[in-house]
Amino acid sequence: MTLRSRGAGDLDRASSVPLWQQLHDDLVRRIEGAEFPDRFPGEIELVEDYAVSRHTVREALGRLRRDGVIQSSRGRSSVVAPGVIAQDMGAMYSLFHELESRGLEQRSEVRVVDRRPDSVVADRLGLAGAPELVYIERVRHADDVPIAWDCVWLDPALASGLLDVDLSHTALYDEWHRVAGVRLTGGQETIRAVVPTAGQRSLLGMDDDEAALLVERVGLVGERAVEYRRTLVRGSRFSLTAQWSSTRAYQVDVSGQP
């Protein structure tokens, strides 16, 4: 890898934007342009390349690490982290297809597939009598890196066929449609920041200071609730995006509930 020739004038010393922020933003732009496929430049290279102090470089790199853009380990060069998963708000979302579309190998560690009663979830799905629900628990991996802990409860009248399906490398929704003809038509999703437990951090290989997002979904077929899902996602691997225009309002539903 050869860094392109730069000079001190490439960063605006007269700008009110701090030099470390300018450096950070330019590195993000270059990462998005796939300039560092094999190795990310070290501190000394960046100091020379941008004609800035080591302190400025360290500030920029620290933010990139905290945001999960680059990964570093003791004794090894930094590397660009796998792409952050971007979810469009309001879109029917499949983690399997998102990973596959980015060229990442999707693999699931299937921890539990069984039937179990859960009166709280049964009530959410509008099922009387708290029947035994189909329960599937997986740790989702992208190129062998754990990124999410996924737990889903399904209406047993529609999902019993999934009990015999290998879900280690496939999309649950695809298999559900294949074995039972079920395809979700909509639903409601809530996403909020949470503090992971020590066990959850261990399960997902998270750093002590890494944030997490909890995604809760109720999936519908027509007006019928058939799925309740809780997915804990590593904050460094997940983002939300929304589209808006002058003719369509930007709408966010804010809940005051914890």
N, C-alpha and C positions, 0 to 999 in steps of 0.2 A: 504494500500500500504506500503510495506517495502522496503526501499532503500537498495541496495546491499552494502556490506562492501567494503570500499575503503580506500586508504591511500594516504599520500602526494606524494608518489612515482608514483602514477598513472598519474600525470601530469608532464611533463618534464621541470623542472626548468632551465635546461641548454639550452633548445631550443630557437631559435630566434623568434619562434611564441609566442606572448603574452599569458599569462595564461588565460586571459578572452576568447581569441579566441579558445584555446584548450578546455576550459570548454564548450563554445558555441558549438563547433563541436561535443563533446562527447554527449551533451544533444540532439542535432539534431539526432545523431545516435540512441540514446535510444528512442527518440520519434518515429522515423521511425520503430523501433522494437516494437512499441506499449507497452512500459513499463509503460505508465501513462494513462490508460484508464479512470480513474475517477477523479484524481486530480494531479496537477503538484506540485512538492515540493516547499516549500517556501525558502526564503533567508537563514534563520538560518539552515535549514536542509542541504542546499547545501554547506554552509560554513563548517559544520561539516563533511559532506560526502566527500568533496574534499580537505579538509584542506587548504582552501584559505581564503583570506580576504573578507569582505562583499563588498568592492569596486570592487573586481574581479567578484564576483557574480552579482552585479548590472550591470556591463558593459555587461556581457554575456546575462542577462535577458533583458536588454534594446534593444540589437540587435534582440533577438528573438521576442520581441513585435513589433519593427519597421518592421520586415520582415513578421509579421502576423502569426508567428508560434505558439505563445501562446497569450491568451487574458487575460487581467486583468481588474478588476473594483474595485473601492474603497470599502473596507470592505469585499471583497470576495477573496478567493484563486484563483490563476491563473489556467487556464485550457488550454489544448492543443486545438488549433483552428481546425475547420474542415479542411480536407485535401485541399491543394492548387490544383486547376485544372490545369493539365499539358496538353498543346496542342502540338501535334507533328506537326512541320512545314511541310506543303505540304500535310497534311491529310485532307480529308473531315470531318468536325468537327460538332458534335451535342452536345450542352450543356446538353440537356435533357438526352441523353444516357450516357454521361460522369458522370453526377451526380448519375444517377440510378446505374451505375456500381460500384460506390463507396459506395453504401448503403445509400446514402443521399436522402431524399424525395425532389423531384423536384416539385415546385409549381410556377405558373405564375400568377401575378396580371395583368389581361388583361385590359389595360387602354383605348385602341382605336382599333376598327375594322371597317373600312369604306372605301369608295372610295374618292379619292381626286386628283386634278390635281397637278402636280409638274413638271415644264418644265425642271428643271435641272436634276432630276432623270430620266425623260423620255428620255432625251438626252443620259444619261449614258447607258440606256437600248436599245438605237437605235430605239425608238418608235417615229414615226413622228406624228405631230399634238398635242403633249402633252395630251394624253387621261387621263381620271381619272384612277389612279392606285389603286390597292388594297393595303391598308396601315394597318399594324398591329403593335401596340405598347404594349410592355409588360415589367413589372419589374420581373426579374427572382429571385426566392428564392431557397435556399438549407437549408432544415430543418428550415424554417421560417426566415432565415437570407438573406436579400437582397444582391445579388452579382452582378447583371448586369441589365442595362437598354437597352432593345433591340427594335430597330425600323427597320421595313422591308417594302420595297415597291416591289410589284410584278406585273408582266405582267397581266393585267386584262383578256386577252383572255384565260389565262391558270389557273388563280387563283380565279375566282369569287366564286367558290364553297366553298372557305375557309371563306367567310363572314358569314356563318351559322354554323361554327364549334366551339365547345367549346375547347379553347386552354389552359385552366387553368392547365391541368395536362396531357400533351401529347407533342409529338415532331411535330413541324410544318411540317418538311419534310415528316414524316410518314403520316400525315393527307393529305398533298398535293398529295402524291402518291395514297392514298386511294380514294380521291374524284375526282381526275382528271387524275390519271395515270402519273403524272409528277415526275421524279426523276432526280436530278441534276447529271451531268456527270463531272463537273469540275468548274473552276473559278479562280478568282484572289483575293487575300486577302492582305490588308495592315494593319499593326499593329504599332501604335506609341503611345508614352507617351503624355498625355495631362494634363492640370490643370483643374480639374472639377470646374464648377460654384457652387455657394452657393446652388442653387436649386437642382443641381445634387447630391451634397453631402447629402442634406437633404433627397432626394428621396431614396438614397442607404444606408443611415445611416452611412456615412463615417466620420472618424475623420478629423479634420482640416489639419493634416499633412499626410494624406493617399494619395498615388499616384493612378492614374487611367490609364488604357490603352484603346485606341479607336481602335476597330476592324472594318474595312470597307471591305465588301465583295461584289463582283459581281459574282453571280452564273449563270452557263451556262447549257443549255441542248444542247449538240452538240456544234454548233457555235453560238447559239442564247442566248443572255443575257436575263434572265427572272427574276432575283432577284437583288436588291440592298439593302444591310443591313448595319446598323451602330449599333454597340454594345459597350456601355461604361461599362467596367468591372473594379471592384475594384482590384487595383494592388496587394493587400494582398491575393487575392484568385485566381490568374492566373499566369501561367508561360509558357514559350515556350521552347520546346526541339527540338533538331535536331540530326540526326544520320549521321555519316560519317565513312568511312573506307579507307583503303589504295588503294582500287580500284574504289572508288566513291568520286568525289570531294564534298567538303562542299561548298555550294553556298548560299550566302545571297544577295538579291537584295536591295541595298541601294539607297534610293531616296533623292535628295537634296531639294525636295519640302516641304513646311511647312505642 
